[in-house]
Amino acid sequence: MITHLLKIEWMKVKNYRTFWILIALFTVAAPLLCMAYQSVNRNITSKLPILQDPFSFPQVYETVAWLTSFMTPVMGILMIILLTNENNFRTLRQNIIDGWSRDQYIAAKFSVMLCMVLFVTFLVAVTALVFGLQSGGSADGDTFKYIVWSALQSLAYLSFAFFLGTFMKRSGIAIAIYVFYAYIGEFMLSMLLDFKVKFHAGAFLPFEATDRLLSGESKIIRRLMEQATPPSATTYVLIALAYVALFCFLSWRRLKRSDL
């Protein structure tokens, strides 16, 4: 059933130019960002050889996931566009007329989101493997952990985009809110919570939980600023899962009750 639904969703986007442009942008930009950071890092480590190479195994998986997270909102923008197009073109009504149930329609949309998560995770894993083989080191048990956390991180970003795309009809406004919050808004809010409320309180925000789980090289700065023991990785995972469940539930409820 899910395979059949995905085939129908594929028919909708396979000739959609915006879909391919954003997919290509993310696919190319994420590795290029890693290459640029590696170039800068090599200049630093050549002068300070005591520093560890962030692109050696198994650290490379965390580093690549951290850098890729700066581009993951591009996939969120694509998610918003696809969903707002469905709203604007009344696709739900047409699908119901064609014999779909609401549950099938909702399952199709969530399946598209999960496919995007798998794509992002696959790109992170392959990119990390390529950079890791170039830099050396040896993979260990942490490798799988970082890949799972990367999947959770992309799921958090995309579930929020799914939520906005479901509740808002205008893609431009939804994208503006999403981009502002992903790149600026949550960072400012987390700093405010950390320094005005309680340190590490910012971790209880949707993206910050996974961003701190995969903090990459920014953890060096975080350690210098730490004023208390940070939450455990399990806590970050639970916070992220709670937000994913919340956004998915609200989106499901909206689609279930929306007017045709």
Secondary structure, 3 states (H helix, E strand, C coil): CHHHHHHHHHHHHCCCHHHHHHHHHHHHHHHHHHHHHHHHHHHHHHHCCCCCCCCCECHHHHHHHHHHCCCHHHHHHHHHHHHHHHHHCCHHHHHHHCCCCHHHHHHHHHHHHHHHHHHHHHHHHHHHHHHHHHHCECCCCHHHHHHHHHHHHHHHHHHHHHHHHHHCCCHHHHHHHHHHHHHHHHHHHHHHHHHHHCCCHHHHCCCHHHHHHCCCCHHHHHHHHCCCCCCCHHHHHHHHHHHHHHHHHHHHHHHHHCCC
